[in-house]
């Protein structure tokens, strides 16, 4: 059974329970809250001279679980290179309807991602899309097929590896496909920097001060072409997009027994524990897919 089957049952159960305040806000947030997160990310991208990478939230709830899990796999288990690439961008999650409110020239359909170049007027937006391999059903086999737990896990991991590789390739091709693209990103970032920040970056580059992670975080595009700084640039990406939240989403952990949203201390005090536990064994979530992007759909 897949994550979508698990949460389909969970949603039915939740419907008969009292609706707490955090749930009501979660289901109501889609466009208003999404537009606020998108607008703030767009402004950050403009100010920093970075592209805006929009992870597209599908309109259909069924498709959301699959995509949320795929991007969770990428951000939690992806290769170092993907975090080097993501450090060069602002990242946000939004529906296409919300994106078109802010960027009317956004492409048609519901691609996996959209890359927006906000330094141009009007901004250039292009689709980043592919068909991702689906994880095979865990419990369903042919009558004559016997698989051990280890074989099932290996089969899942092979598909997850291919899905991560596909997404990582798409991100790299969009943000940093070649040296010319990196040079352009560095030029745009440099032009956006105020004088004091530019001086700090020039100092760090001049003496190869790889310990100045603040300088690297200010404009990763200016450091990424220097091999000595690639690890520092990667760490910026990991800190922002794996340890931190992607705006328009929050992290959640799902299993066959329920889902728990990762909440800040302030949120926990305000909202209480955002989790739903249901009967064990009702679903199966691969270990590497357990931490996923929650788009405020967890009941």
C-alpha positions in Angstrom: 0.0 0.0 0.0 1.3 3.4 -0.9 1.3 6.7 1.1 -1.7 7.9 -0.8 -3.7 4.9 0.3 -2.7 5.4 3.9 -3.7 9.1 3.9 -6.9 8.4 2.1 -8.0 6.3 5.0 -6.6 8.8 7.5 -8.6 11.6 5.9 -11.8 9.7 6.3 -11.1 9.1 9.9 -10.2 12.7 10.5 -13.5 13.8 9.0 -15.4 12.4 12.0 -13.2 14.1 14.5 -13.4 17.6 15.8 -11.4 20.0 13.6 -8.7 21.8 15.6 -7.7 25.4 14.7 -4.4 24.3 13.1 -6.2 21.9 10.8 -8.7 24.6 9.7 -5.9 27.0 8.9 -4.0 24.3 7.1 -6.8 23.5 4.7 -7.7 27.2 4.2 -4.1 28.3 3.4 -3.7 27.1 -0.1 -3.9 30.3 -2.2 -3.7 33.1 0.3 -0.9 31.7 2.4 0.7 30.3 -0.8 0.8 33.7 -2.5 2.4 35.3 0.6 5.1 32.7 0.7 5.7 33.0 -3.1 5.8 36.8 -3.0 8.3 36.8 -0.2 10.5 34.3 -2.0 10.3 36.3 -5.2 11.4 39.4 -3.5 14.3 37.6 -1.8 15.4 36.3 -5.2 15.3 39.8 -6.7 17.2 41.3 -3.9 19.9 38.6 -3.9 20.2 38.4 -7.7 19.2 34.7 -7.7 16.7 32.6 -9.8 13.5 31.4 -8.1 12.9 27.7 -8.3 9.2 26.9 -7.8 8.4 23.3 -6.8 4.9 23.0 -8.2 2.1 21.7 -5.9 -0.4 19.8 -8.1 -4.0 20.8 -7.9 -5.2 17.2 -7.5 -4.7 15.9 -4.0 -3.8 12.4 -5.2 -0.8 13.7 -7.2 0.4 15.9 -4.3 1.5 12.9 -2.1 3.6 11.4 -4.9 5.4 14.7 -5.7 5.8 15.6 -2.0 7.5 12.3 -1.4 9.8 12.6 -4.5 11.1 16.0 -3.5 11.5 14.7 0.1 13.7 12.0 -1.3 15.8 14.5 -3.2 16.3 17.0 -0.4 17.0 14.3 2.2 19.1 11.8 0.2 20.2 13.7 -2.9 23.9 14.0 -3.9 26.1 16.9 -2.8 25.9 18.5 -6.3 22.1 19.1 -5.9 22.8 21.2 -2.8 25.5 23.2 -4.6 23.0 23.9 -7.3 20.1 24.8 -4.9 22.4 27.1 -2.9 22.4 29.4 -6.0 18.6 29.8 -6.0 15.6 30.7 -3.8 13.3 27.8 -3.6 9.5 27.9 -2.8 6.5 25.6 -3.2 3.4 26.9 -4.9 0.5 25.9 -7.0 0.5 27.0 -10.7 -2.6 29.1 -10.1 -0.8 30.9 -7.4 2.4 31.3 -9.5 0.4 32.7 -12.4 -1.1 35.3 -10.1 2.4 36.7 -9.5 4.0 35.6 -12.8 1.2 35.6 -15.5 3.7 34.4 -18.1 4.3 31.1 -16.2 4.1 28.1 -18.5 1.0 26.0 -19.0 0.2 22.7 -17.2 1.7 21.5 -14.0 5.4 20.7 -14.5 7.4 19.4 -11.6 9.2 22.8 -11.3 9.3 26.2 -12.8 12.4 28.3 -12.9 11.8 32.1 -12.8 14.5 34.6 -13.6 13.2 37.7 -11.7 16.1 40.1 -12.7 14.4 40.4 -16.1 11.3 42.5 -16.8 9.0 40.8 -17.4 10.5 37.8 -15.5 11.3 34.8 -17.6 9.6 31.6 -16.5 10.2 28.1 -17.9 8.9 24.7 -17.1 11.2 21.9 -15.8 9.5 18.6 -16.2 9.9 14.9 -16.7 8.1 11.7 -15.9 9.4 10.2 -12.7 9.5 6.4 -12.0 6.8 5.2 -9.6 7.6 3.1 -6.6 6.1 -0.4 -7.0 3.3 -1.5 -4.8 4.9 -3.0 -1.7 2.3 -5.7 -0.9 1.2 -6.7 -4.4 3.1 -9.4 -6.3 2.3 -12.2 -8.7 1.0 -15.4 -7.2 4.3 -17.1 -8.0 6.5 -14.3 -6.9 8.1 -14.6 -3.5 10.2 -11.7 -2.2 12.0 -11.2 1.1 11.9 -8.0 3.0 15.5 -7.3 1.8 14.5 -7.9 -1.8 11.5 -5.6 -1.5 13.6 -2.9 0.1 16.2 -3.2 -2.6 13.6 -2.9 -5.3 12.2 0.3 -3.7 15.6 1.8 -3.3 16.5 1.2 -6.9 13.4 3.2 -8.0 14.1 5.9 -5.4 17.7 6.2 -6.7 16.4 6.7 -10.2 13.9 9.3 -9.1 16.5 11.2 -7.2 18.9 11.1 -10.1 16.2 12.4 -12.5 15.3 15.3 -10.2 18.9 16.2 -9.5 19.6 16.2 -13.2 16.7 18.5 -13.9 17.8 21.0 -11.2 21.3 21.0 -12.4 20.3 21.5 -16.0 18.0 24.4 -15.0 20.3 26.3 -12.6 23.9 25.5 -13.4 24.2 23.6 -16.7 27.6 25.0 -17.6 30.3 27.5 -16.8 28.6 30.2 -18.9 25.5 29.9 -16.8 27.5 30.1 -13.6 29.3 33.2 -14.8 25.9 34.8 -15.6 24.6 33.9 -12.2 27.7 35.4 -10.5 27.3 38.6 -12.5 23.6 39.0 -11.6 24.4 38.3 -7.9 27.3 40.8 -7.9 25.1 43.5 -9.4 22.5 43.0 -6.7 24.9 43.2 -3.8 25.1 46.4 -1.7 28.6 47.8 -1.3 29.3 46.5 2.3 28.4 42.9 1.4 30.4 43.1 -1.8 33.5 44.1 0.2 33.1 41.2 2.6 32.8 38.8 -0.3 35.8 40.2 -2.1 37.8 39.9 1.1 36.8 36.2 1.5 37.6 35.4 -2.1 40.9 37.4 -2.0 42.3 35.4 0.9 40.4 32.1 0.2 38.8 32.3 3.6 36.6 29.2 3.4 35.6 29.6 7.0 33.5 32.8 6.3 30.3 30.9 5.7 28.3 34.2 6.1 30.0 35.6 3.1 29.4 32.4 1.1 25.7 32.4 2.1 25.3 36.1 0.9 26.2 35.2 -2.7 27.0 31.5 -3.4 27.1 32.1 -7.1 30.3 34.2 -6.6 32.0 31.3 -4.8 30.8 28.2 -6.5 33.3 28.3 -9.4 36.2 28.2 -6.9 36.9 24.6 -5.9 38.0 25.5 -2.4 34.6 26.9 -1.7 32.4 24.2 -3.2 32.0 22.4 0.2 30.9 25.7 1.8 28.4 26.3 -1.0 27.0 22.8 -0.6 26.6 23.4 3.2 24.6 26.6 2.4 22.2 24.5 0.3 21.9 21.8 3.0 21.3 24.2 5.8 18.6 26.1 3.8 16.7 23.3 2.0 17.3 20.1 4.1 17.6 21.4 7.7 15.4 24.4 7.1 11.9 24.6 5.5 11.1 25.2 1.9 8.7 28.2 2.0 5.2 27.1 1.1 5.7 23.8 2.9 6.9 22.2 6.1 8.6 18.9 6.8 6.6 15.9 7.9 7.4 12.3 8.7 5.1 9.5 7.6 5.0 5.8 8.3 2.5 3.0 8.1 1.2 4.1 11.5 0.6 7.8 10.9 2.2 11.2 10.2 3.9 13.8 12.4 4.6 17.3 11.2 7.9 18.8 12.2 7.0 21.9 14.1 9.1 24.7 15.6 9.0 25.3 19.3 6.8 28.3 18.8 4.3 26.4 16.6 4.2 23.5 19.1 3.3 25.9 21.9 0.7 27.6 19.8 -0.8 24.6 18.0 0.0 21.5 20.0 1.4 18.3 18.5 0.4 18.1 14.8 0.2 14.3 14.4 -2.4 11.7 13.5 -1.9 8.1 14.5 -4.0 5.3 13.0 -4.0 1.6 13.1 -0.6 0.1 12.3 -0.2 -1.8 9.1 -2.6 0.2 7.1 0.1 1.5 4.8 3.7 1.3 3.9 6.2 4.1 3.3 9.7 3.4 2.2 12.3 4.5 4.7 13.9 7.0 2.4 10.5 8.5 1.5 9.4 8.9 5.1 10.4 12.6 5.5 8.5 14.5 2.9 7.3 18.0 2.0 4.0 18.6 3.8 1.8 21.0 1.8 -0.7 21.4 4.6 -2.6 18.3 3.7 -1.9 16.2 6.8 -5.2 15.9 8.7 
